[in-house]
Amino acid sequence: MTHSASEPDPLLASKTKPAAADLSNDGNASEPILATTGISKTFPGVKALQGVDFRLFPGEVHTLMGQNGAGKSTLINVLTGVLTPDSGTIRLGGEAVAFASPQEAEAAGVRTLYQEVNLCPNLSVAENIFAGRQPRRFGAIDWPDIKRRAQAALARLDISLDVTRSLDAYPIAVQQMVAIARALSVDARVLILDEPTSSLDDSEVAQLFKILRHLKQSGIAILFVTHFIEQTYAISDRITVMRNGEREGEYLARDLSADLLVSKMVGHERMSERLREAAHEASDVSEQTEREHAAAPAFIELRGVGKRGTLQPIDLDVQRGQILGLAGLLGSGRTETARLLFGADRADSGTMLVDGKPVRLRSPHDAVRHGIAYCAEDRKKEGIVADLSIRENILLALQARRGWWRKISRQRARELADLWIERLGIKASDAEQPIGLLSGGNQQKALLARWLATDPKLLILDEPTRGIDVAAKFDIMDRLLALCENGLSILFISSEISEVLRVSHRVAVLRDRRKIAEVKGTASNEDNIYRLIAGSGE
């Protein structure tokens, strides 16, 4: 389903609860099966939800959309008893409820299926469907009855398979169907699907959607959470957009254009003519510079590289001395591309060339040997070792590349640490200071130092400026541009499009795990990037 950018705003974007007349459920039901009023939830230093109103009607697919940190997961956890809200009311079937646990929510008919199938792969399909509530006869488990009822539960989804086989004998898509069958076998009234398609290919997604449409017709209310815009319009009756812990608005899917949806998710307003002209001027490059960029040799080339269920085959070139930006919403395939380039995940299709020669990266160690470095998105979980010193953190990658039998001397390690602390302007009292005591911006600089100390040819940066102050952001980005002048290639990933545009020579745009465009020059402006992400750009 596509919409043109010229369609009017449907006047449904207020943060107050919309009138029922504005958002009827197409006559399917007059009252929501599940509703919240004024739900708020605060964690230390974070307002995760702020006065959220939400409605889910029987016989509809209602999609929850929003960027990372928008509050989607917190709302689901509140609805299903994982978290207790600080304030507000939840109503199920018109009655106020306060679930103390997910088990209470399930008993009331609210079932949740998460991205990772939460079943027991070593048990049979039938055992998974009836685990914990097996029918008995004369005090013993009635296995023939379990088999018959499991087959009936799957038949409701138009699925026929051997329910006596182990669950792990079937692909993820089938395991998802088994999880749905388990939910329906306990008379679920509300089915919450949290990123159920993230590991499915297109044919598997189509099968899942066929089942969801069947369930919708039977009156089950489905809350669908995804980052995929095309999937949103393929399955949704209604869309609620979350942003910064608040409900930005509730919309009928047919009334909300895709580019307007993206705009509301990210809080991007149309640029004025003056800003638009400034953006065009800033992104213009001279003919000579364009020729230089075009002539720059590629350090790494991807030709049809992909991974089933993770990333559609992609063509991508990262040229020497240039920054290639990756733009797209969360779930578009940005991090998946980075992990394939670094050997953290193995591609199952296509060819990767380094300096024009085909290579196969089986591990990050292989990538490092070829001069590839990677600063992961979550610097606390996948980056810093908080209890180690700045020196030890900076020297980790270099020591790993040399091998632990070729230990870097303490004096040389201190010299290298001091060198990079000075070069990157890391503000610390001493190289022996624990890195966990540094600010976010200085931790990020220390991670950059870790990889730059290995003298890489390609540096992959996944959200390198997330959670750091504005001054540190500009400092880091300016240093990146300076590094490119010395021939370093950089793959730059950021959810902030303005950042991507500011430092990138070219921008590859991803949507729904596919590369859908590559832009440079005057095409590199925020409006066009957002339109491309939404599927309506040029």
VEXGUMAR-380181 format. One line per field, with one value per residue (C-alpha): x, y, z; residue number from 1; residue in one letter. Coordinates in Angstrom, 3 decimals, decimal comma. Each point is the difference from the previous one (the first is absolute). Layout:
BEGIN
X X|... .
Y Y|... .
Z Z|... .
resi NUM|... .
resn a|... .
# end
This chain:
BEGIN
X 0,000|1,495|-1,058|1,170|1,755|-2,666|-2,763|-1,235|0,770|-3,025|-0,360|0,557|3,369|-0,947|1,497|-3,420|-2,297|-1,819|-3,780|-1,615|-1,714|3,407|1,340|-2,815|0,921|-1,722|-3,111|1,644|-0,437|-1,067|2,143|3,693|0,898|3,184|0,503|2,285|-0,582|2,815|2,599|3,328|3,165|3,258|3,371|2,900|0,673|-2,294|-3,684|-0,711|-3,744|-1,833|-3,799|-0,486|-3,533|-0,390|-2,886|-0,126|-3,246|-1,152|0,552|2,755|3,754|1,321|3,676|2,178|2,704|2,859|3,751|2,241|-0,786|-3,439|-1,706|-1,420|1,565|-0,828|-3,650|-0,140|1,608|-2,595|-2,862|1,206|0,856|3,786|0,052|-2,365|-0,892|0,584|-3,396|-2,854|-2,615|-0,129|-3,345|-0,601|-3,482|-1,131|1,159|2,990|2,854|3,388|2,045|2,647|1,784|-0,023|-1,699|-2,959|-0,194|0,054|-2,731|-2,120|0,569|2,902|2,806|3,369|2,337|3,469|2,624|1,812|-2,371|-0,464|-0,553|2,005|1,778|0,852|-3,682|-2,453|-2,400|-2,922|1,850|0,769|-3,619|-1,253|3,008|-1,145|-3,624|0,114|-3,346|-0,031|-1,854|-0,038|2,722|2,431|0,697|-2,322|2,495|-2,471|-2,299|2,906|0,937|-3,597|-0,546|3,373|-0,915|-3,371|1,683|2,309|-2,871|-1,642|2,975|-0,253|3,247|0,615|3,199|1,267|-0,632|2,061|3,253|2,342|-0,690|3,599|-0,496|-2,079|1,101|-0,586|-3,090|-1,701|1,069|-1,743|-3,190|0,294|0,309|-3,167|-1,787|0,975|-1,418|-3,278|-0,344|-0,618|-2,706|2,067|-2,085|3,021|3,110|3,092|2,730|3,311|2,204|-1,176|1,360|3,573|1,380|-2,424|0,441|-2,646|-1,902|-0,090|-1,240|-2,766|-1,059|-0,034|-2,109|-2,450|-0,472|-0,347|-2,740|-1,801|0,296|-1,245|-3,116|-0,684|-0,120|3,420|1,635|3,608|2,611|2,895|3,397|2,437|2,590|-0,873|-2,084|-1,108|-1,172|-1,867|-2,113|-0,397|-1,719|-1,194|-3,488|1,177|3,321|1,089|3,218|2,174|2,715|2,088|-2,281|-3,165|-2,758|0,500|-3,264|-2,402|-0,888|-1,920|2,694|-1,838|0,086|3,701|2,557|3,282|2,151|-2,258|0,339|3,796|-0,191|-2,096|2,222|3,173|-1,524|1,219|-1,864|0,152|2,905|-0,796|1,050|2,916|1,273|-0,645|2,147|2,717|-0,046|0,347|2,898|1,737|-0,360|1,098|3,485|2,089|0,379|3,655|-0,777|-2,659|2,540|2,510|-2,585|-1,073|3,607|0,840|0,686|-2,259|1,607|-2,889|-2,779|-3,121|-1,721|-3,275|1,145|-2,827|-1,149|-3,319|-2,473|2,406|0,959|-1,098|2,907|1,714|2,504|2,215|3,359|2,056|2,654|3,391|0,162|-3,786|-2,889|-2,964|-3,058|-2,723|-3,416|-3,168|-2,304|0,782|-0,466|0,795|3,166|2,674|1,550|-0,488|2,105|2,710|0,119|0,365|2,837|1,779|-0,494|-2,135|-2,702|0,711|-1,536|-1,724|-0,101|2,079|3,650|2,129|3,092|2,822|2,403|-1,590|0,635|-2,788|0,079|-2,128|-0,256|-0,726|0,584|0,879|3,602|-0,008|-1,403|2,679|2,710|-1,387|0,104|-3,673|-0,968|-3,450|-1,366|-3,281|-3,226|-0,161|3,288|-0,773|-0,856|2,152|2,641|1,621|1,170|-1,034|2,292|3,134|2,092|-0,092|3,398|-1,181|-3,163|1,927|2,512|-2,508|-0,473|3,676|1,081|-2,633|1,239|3,627|-0,924|0,353|3,425|1,378|-0,831|0,310|2,383|-1,380|2,096|-1,089|-3,622|0,194|1,598|-2,741|-2,771|1,407|0,397|-3,665|-1,267|1,745|-0,983|-3,695|-0,192|-1,157|-0,569|1,397|2,274|2,215|0,151|-0,346|-3,394|-2,854|-1,813|-3,348|0,579|0,203|-2,873|-1,821|1,770|3,443|-0,844|-0,940|3,296|1,863|-1,776|1,005|3,557|-0,166|-0,651|2,120|2,970|-0,295|0,560|-3,196|-0,890|-3,755|-1,662|-3,644|-1,779|-3,474|-1,709|3,340|-1,576|-3,028|-0,394|2,731|-0,250|-0,140|3,537|1,430|-2,049|1,450|3,485|-0,188|-1,462|2,615|2,735|-1,556|0,169|3,650|0,767|-1,487|2,425|2,715|-1,677|-2,157|-3,322|-2,971|-3,459|-2,091|-3,329|-2,264|-3,726|0,508|-0,233|1,517|3,153|0,208|-0,329|2,533|2,908|-0,816|1,241|-2,778|-3,046|-1,484|-3,636|-1,397|-3,590|-1,424|3,404|0,649|2,140|-2,495|2,117|3,388|0,191|2,580|0,231|-3,265|-2,046|1,575|-2,489|-2,138|-3,319|1,083|1,593|-3,192|-2,096|2,268|-0,301|-3,776|-0,009|-1,008|3,334|1,906 .
Y 0,000|3,316|3,590|3,166|2,716|2,471|-1,582|2,264|-0,616|-1,970|2,184|-2,956|0,986|1,592|-1,357|0,020|-2,960|0,254|0,036|-3,314|1,642|0,815|-3,522|-2,496|-3,618|-0,196|-1,300|-3,167|0,940|3,050|-0,656|-0,921|-3,380|1,479|3,661|2,157|3,454|2,257|-2,776|1,288|-1,851|1,491|-1,654|1,746|3,072|-1,127|0,672|-3,121|0,672|3,277|0,012|-2,562|-0,708|-3,049|-1,994|-3,451|-1,240|-3,580|-1,210|2,449|0,081|3,053|0,793|1,812|2,074|2,058|0,382|-1,771|1,401|1,256|-2,074|-2,907|-2,787|1,712|0,323|-3,699|-0,936|2,077|-1,556|-3,531|0,303|0,048|3,570|1,844|3,500|2,971|1,426|-0,546|-2,667|-3,152|-1,414|-3,422|-0,589|3,190|-1,052|1,511|-2,480|0,057|-3,016|-0,931|-2,349|-1,211|-3,160|2,059|1,772|-3,330|-1,387|3,023|-0,638|2,333|-1,940|1,339|-1,442|1,478|0,332|-3,045|-2,957|-0,738|-3,751|-3,148|-1,124|-3,438|-0,858|-1,111|2,419|-1,507|0,241|3,671|0,820|-1,596|0,405|0,520|-0,948|-3,485|-1,847|-3,070|-3,268|-2,274|2,190|-0,334|2,367|-0,798|0,083|-0,998|2,846|2,474|-1,038|0,315|3,399|1,311|-0,967|1,748|3,155|0,118|-0,793|3,188|1,762|-2,121|-1,791|-3,724|-1,528|-2,865|1,192|-2,840|1,353|2,151|3,729|0,742|-2,235|2,788|3,451|3,180|0,874|-3,258|0,496|3,376|-1,714|-2,540|2,863|1,549|-3,351|-0,261|3,466|-0,819|-3,300|1,962|2,188|3,151|3,135|2,230|-1,110|2,227|-0,642|1,714|0,075|-3,442|0,422|1,032|-3,463|-0,929|0,233|1,473|-3,255|-0,744|3,499|-0,462|-3,255|1,667|2,884|-2,453|-1,533|3,387|0,996|-3,254|0,638|3,557|-1,255|-2,285|3,043|-0,160|3,366|0,105|2,498|-0,089|1,585|0,431|2,334|-0,983|2,636|-2,191|-2,685|2,609|1,001|-3,596|-1,157|2,983|1,379|2,595|1,529|1,598|2,017|0,282|2,606|0,791|-1,960|1,712|-0,980|2,305|-1,046|-2,750|-0,409|-2,166|-1,538|0,985|3,671|0,251|0,248|-1,839|3,134|1,694|-3,055|0,256|3,728|-0,570|-2,805|2,073|3,424|1,377|3,070|1,308|2,340|3,592|1,242|1,806|-3,135|-2,042|2,341|-0,085|-3,803|-0,068|2,435|-1,967|-3,287|1,339|-1,020|1,306|-1,982|-0,493|-1,432|-2,284|-1,320|-0,610|-1,909|-2,044|-0,857|-1,104|-3,765|-2,161|-1,628|-2,391|-1,065|-2,053|-1,694|-1,683|-0,616|-0,970|-2,304|-1,810|1,514|2,839|2,003|-0,157|-0,248|3,385|1,744|2,483|1,704|1,776|2,081|0,945|3,295|0,382|-0,346|-2,051|0,706|-2,581|1,555|-1,781|-0,665|-2,516|-3,459|1,156|-2,106|2,521|-1,964|-3,261|1,411|1,068|-3,438|-1,740|2,355|-0,789|-3,755|0,037|-1,642|-2,199|0,853|-2,840|1,691|2,296|0,990|2,340|1,615|1,663|1,963|-1,727|-3,529|-2,311|-0,793|-2,074|1,409|-2,850|2,010|3,487|-1,235|-0,474|3,515|1,554|-1,783|1,700|3,433|0,266|1,482|0,236|2,224|-1,682|1,846|-0,895|1,244|-1,186|-3,616|-0,489|2,701|1,115|-2,267|2,352|-1,355|0,164|3,132|2,302|-1,403|-3,590|0,797|1,825|-2,836|-2,879|-0,290|0,507|-2,639|-2,422|0,487|-0,597|-3,075|-0,384|-1,645|3,280|2,173|3,774|1,290|2,152|2,970|-0,297|-0,416|3,159|1,924|-1,082|0,799|3,454|0,616|-0,752|1,800|3,109|-0,481|-0,483|2,455|-2,560|1,852|-2,161|0,477|-2,903|-2,984|-2,283|1,479|-2,558|0,656|-0,428|3,319|1,979|1,866|-1,657|2,173|-0,832|-3,705|0,175|1,700|-2,731|-2,639|1,886|0,026|-3,780|-0,611|2,802|-1,463|-3,047|2,264|-1,136|0,609|-0,046|1,222|-0,986|2,312|-1,036|2,896|1,466|3,159|-1,487|1,218|2,623|3,777|2,280|1,339|-3,530|-0,982|2,775|-0,667|-3,708|0,658|2,634|-2,453|-2,626|2,364|0,712|-3,745|-0,379|2,574|-2,536|-2,764|-1,753|-1,365|0,303|-1,571|2,360|-1,106|2,353|0,374|3,764|0,783|3,460|-1,664|-2,420|2,829|2,205|-2,458|-2,306|0,252|-2,392|-1,379|-3,461|-0,155|-3,237|-1,009|-3,321|-1,739|1,162|2,707|2,118|2,983|1,679|3,798|2,781|3,678|1,960|-3,161|-0,227|1,970|-1,049|0,272|-2,307|-2,529|-0,196|-0,399|-2,827|-1,704|0,324|-1,289|3,192|1,696|0,298 .
Z 0,000|-1,038|0,437|-1,674|1,960|-1,118|2,089|2,809|3,648|1,217|3,109|2,250|1,399|3,311|3,201|1,606|-0,347|-3,342|-0,123|-0,867|-2,979|-1,483|0,368|-0,210|-0,498|-3,386|1,758|1,334|3,669|1,941|3,088|0,220|1,447|1,510|0,915|2,120|1,413|1,229|0,390|1,315|0,972|1,230|0,483|1,738|-2,120|-2,847|-0,658|-2,028|-0,370|0,510|0,165|-2,782|-1,265|-2,185|-1,512|-1,580|-1,573|-0,605|-3,538|-0,942|-0,498|1,813|-0,608|2,520|-1,710|1,392|0,096|2,496|3,464|-1,020|2,714|-2,018|2,049|3,284|-1,016|-0,927|3,316|1,858|-1,979|0,744|3,702|-0,356|1,356|2,323|-1,212|2,309|-0,936|-2,412|-0,661|-2,125|-1,059|-1,518|-1,357|1,704|3,482|1,823|0,399|1,707|-1,054|2,549|-2,417|-3,605|1,242|1,237|-3,363|-1,842|2,258|-0,939|-3,714|-0,775|-1,674|-1,175|-2,628|-0,004|-2,705|1,356|0,175|3,697|-0,272|0,792|-3,173|1,430|0,557|-2,679|-1,680|1,924|3,319|-0,639|-0,780|3,227|2,299|3,584|-0,692|-1,445|-0,026|2,216|0,095|3,037|1,558|-2,927|-2,885|-2,892|-2,883|-2,742|1,087|0,040|-3,548|-1,224|1,634|-1,219|-3,563|0,431|1,324|-3,034|-2,372|1,246|-1,578|-3,150|0,900|-0,187|1,364|2,114|3,564|1,469|-1,501|2,043|-0,377|-1,021|-3,051|-1,519|-1,253|2,004|-2,030|0,998|3,617|-0,090|-1,173|2,816|2,501|-1,450|0,191|3,667|0,653|-1,743|1,835|3,211|-1,544|-0,490|-0,512|-0,601|-1,884|0,311|-2,579|0,778|-3,130|-1,180|-3,553|0,803|-0,831|-2,795|-3,759|-2,305|-0,609|3,724|0,750|-2,572|1,700|3,415|-1,310|-1,557|3,436|1,707|-2,441|0,759|3,753|-0,447|-1,770|2,957|2,288|1,648|0,678|-1,222|1,165|-2,461|0,693|-2,884|-1,495|-3,568|-1,766|-2,914|2,404|2,013|-2,992|-1,173|3,203|2,063|0,510|2,507|0,988|3,260|-0,150|3,124|0,465|3,087|2,301|-1,190|-2,380|-2,958|-1,609|-1,044|-3,682|-2,405|-2,218|-3,175|1,043|0,874|-2,797|0,475|-0,136|2,547|2,240|-0,127|0,670|3,119|1,270|-0,154|0,740|-3,318|-1,190|-3,540|-0,511|-0,868|-3,430|1,564|1,748|-3,117|-2,079|2,651|-0,008|-3,777|0,117|2,765|-1,863|-3,402|-1,004|-2,865|-3,230|0,805|3,455|-1,495|-2,519|2,795|2,041|-3,007|-0,794|3,548|0,086|2,132|3,015|0,530|-2,368|0,678|-2,917|0,896|3,568|2,333|2,763|-0,024|2,448|0,846|-3,095|-3,634|-2,502|-0,157|-2,291|1,823|-0,605|2,657|-1,717|1,353|1,859|0,017|2,427|-1,134|2,123|0,654|0,570|1,036|2,899|2,714|-1,508|-3,533|-0,182|1,010|2,869|-1,886|-2,856|2,437|1,638|-3,377|-0,939|3,276|-0,131|3,158|-2,140|-3,001|-3,355|-1,838|-3,418|-2,182|-0,234|2,101|-1,523|1,967|-2,177|-2,989|1,290|1,187|3,716|2,364|3,514|2,396|3,180|1,279|0,236|-3,789|-0,424|2,213|-2,006|-3,125|1,643|1,019|3,377|1,612|2,766|0,987|0,780|3,708|1,391|3,550|-0,936|-3,102|0,377|3,217|2,803|2,780|2,734|-2,143|-0,425|-3,014|-1,014|0,168|-1,975|-2,721|-0,436|-0,035|-3,776|-0,844|2,500|-1,312|-3,567|1,004|2,023|3,745|-0,399|-1,456|2,977|-0,338|2,624|2,809|-1,132|-3,645|1,064|2,099|-2,894|-2,422|2,483|0,703|-3,735|-0,764|3,079|-1,310|-3,665|0,736|2,862|2,592|3,262|2,777|2,959|-1,005|-2,399|3,037|0,926|-0,302|-3,272|1,737|1,783|-3,244|-1,613|-2,896|-2,548|1,363|0,171|-3,669|-0,841|1,882|-2,116|-3,137|1,326|0,548|-3,678|-1,411|1,899|-2,300|-3,037|-1,781|-3,628|0,634|3,188|0,549|2,424|1,199|1,817|1,182|1,452|1,801|3,565|-0,082|0,168|-3,018|0,371|0,130|-3,066|-2,134|1,328|-0,918|-3,449|-0,801|0,974|-2,279|-2,952|0,792|0,056|-3,469|-1,305|0,839|-2,020|2,621|-1,289|2,352|0,049|2,136|1,483|1,906|0,588|-0,142|-3,703|0,476|1,380|-2,902|-2,510|1,756|-0,232|-2,936|-3,565|-1,068|1,795|-0,526|1,092|1,452|0,585|1,156|-0,180|-3,587|-1,552|-1,908|-1,111|0,065|-0,097|-0,087|-0,909|-0,114|0,613|3,451|2,039|2,942|-1,799|-2,807|2,376|2,068|-3,153|-1,157|3,386|-0,267|-3,584|-1,795|-0,742|-3,252 .
resi 1|2|3|4|5|6|7|8|9|10|11|12|13|14|15|16|17|18|19|20|21|22|23|24|25|26|27|28|29|30|31|32|33|34|35|36|37|38|39|40|41|42|43|44|45|46|47|48|49|50|51|52|53|54|55|56|57|58|59|60|61|62|63|64|65|66|67|68|69|70|71|72|73|74|75|76|77|78|79|80|81|82|83|84|85|86|87|88|89|90|91|92|93|94|95|96|97|98|99|100|101|102|103|104|105|106|107|108|109|110|111|112|113|114|115|116|117|118|119|120|121|122|123|124|125|126|127|128|129|130|131|132|133|134|135|136|137|138|139|140|141|142|143|144|145|146|147|148|149|150|151|152|153|154|155|156|157|158|159|160|161|162|163|164|165|166|167|168|169|170|171|172|173|174|175|176|177|178|179|180|181|182|183|184|185|186|187|188|189|190|191|192|193|194|195|196|197|198|199|200|201|202|203|204|205|206|207|208|209|210|211|212|213|214|215|216|217|218|219|220|221|222|223|224|225|226|227|228|229|230|231|232|233|234|235|236|237|238|239|240|241|242|243|244|245|246|247|248|249|250|251|252|253|254|255|256|257|258|259|260|261|262|263|264|265|266|267|268|269|270|271|272|273|274|275|276|277|278|279|280|281|282|283|284|285|286|287|288|289|290|291|292|293|294|295|296|297|298|299|300|301|302|303|304|305|306|307|308|309|310|311|312|313|314|315|316|317|318|319|320|321|322|323|324|325|326|327|328|329|330|331|332|333|334|335|336|337|338|339|340|341|342|343|344|345|346|347|348|349|350|351|352|353|354|355|356|357|358|359|360|361|362|363|364|365|366|367|368|369|370|371|372|373|374|375|376|377|378|379|380|381|382|383|384|385|386|387|388|389|390|391|392|393|394|395|396|397|398|399|400|401|402|403|404|405|406|407|408|409|410|411|412|413|414|415|416|417|418|419|420|421|422|423|424|425|426|427|428|429|430|431|432|433|434|435|436|437|438|439|440|441|442|443|444|445|446|447|448|449|450|451|452|453|454|455|456|457|458|459|460|461|462|463|464|465|466|467|468|469|470|471|472|473|474|475|476|477|478|479|480|481|482|483|484|485|486|487|488|489|490|491|492|493|494|495|496|497|498|499|500|501|502|503|504|505|506|507|508|509|510|511|512|513|514|515|516|517|518|519|520|521|522|523|524|525|526|527|528|529|530|531|532|533|534|535|536|537|538 .
resn m|t|h|s|a|s|e|p|d|p|l|l|a|s|k|t|k|p|a|a|a|d|l|s|n|d|g|n|a|s|e|p|i|l|a|t|t|g|i|s|k|t|f|p|g|v|k|a|l|q|g|v|d|f|r|l|f|p|g|e|v|h|t|l|m|g|q|n|g|a|g|k|s|t|l|i|n|v|l|t|g|v|l|t|p|d|s|g|t|i|r|l|g|g|e|a|v|a|f|a|s|p|q|e|a|e|a|a|g|v|r|t|l|y|q|e|v|n|l|c|p|n|l|s|v|a|e|n|i|f|a|g|r|q|p|r|r|f|g|a|i|d|w|p|d|i|k|r|r|a|q|a|a|l|a|r|l|d|i|s|l|d|v|t|r|s|l|d|a|y|p|i|a|v|q|q|m|v|a|i|a|r|a|l|s|v|d|a|r|v|l|i|l|d|e|p|t|s|s|l|d|d|s|e|v|a|q|l|f|k|i|l|r|h|l|k|q|s|g|i|a|i|l|f|v|t|h|f|i|e|q|t|y|a|i|s|d|r|i|t|v|m|r|n|g|e|r|e|g|e|y|l|a|r|d|l|s|a|d|l|l|v|s|k|m|v|g|h|e|r|m|s|e|r|l|r|e|a|a|h|e|a|s|d|v|s|e|q|t|e|r|e|h|a|a|a|p|a|f|i|e|l|r|g|v|g|k|r|g|t|l|q|p|i|d|l|d|v|q|r|g|q|i|l|g|l|a|g|l|l|g|s|g|r|t|e|t|a|r|l|l|f|g|a|d|r|a|d|s|g|t|m|l|v|d|g|k|p|v|r|l|r|s|p|h|d|a|v|r|h|g|i|a|y|c|a|e|d|r|k|k|e|g|i|v|a|d|l|s|i|r|e|n|i|l|l|a|l|q|a|r|r|g|w|w|r|k|i|s|r|q|r|a|r|e|l|a|d|l|w|i|e|r|l|g|i|k|a|s|d|a|e|q|p|i|g|l|l|s|g|g|n|q|q|k|a|l|l|a|r|w|l|a|t|d|p|k|l|l|i|l|d|e|p|t|r|g|i|d|v|a|a|k|f|d|i|m|d|r|l|l|a|l|c|e|n|g|l|s|i|l|f|i|s|s|e|i|s|e|v|l|r|v|s|h|r|v|a|v|l|r|d|r|r|k|i|a|e|v|k|g|t|a|s|n|e|d|n|i|y|r|l|i|a|g|s|g|e .
# end
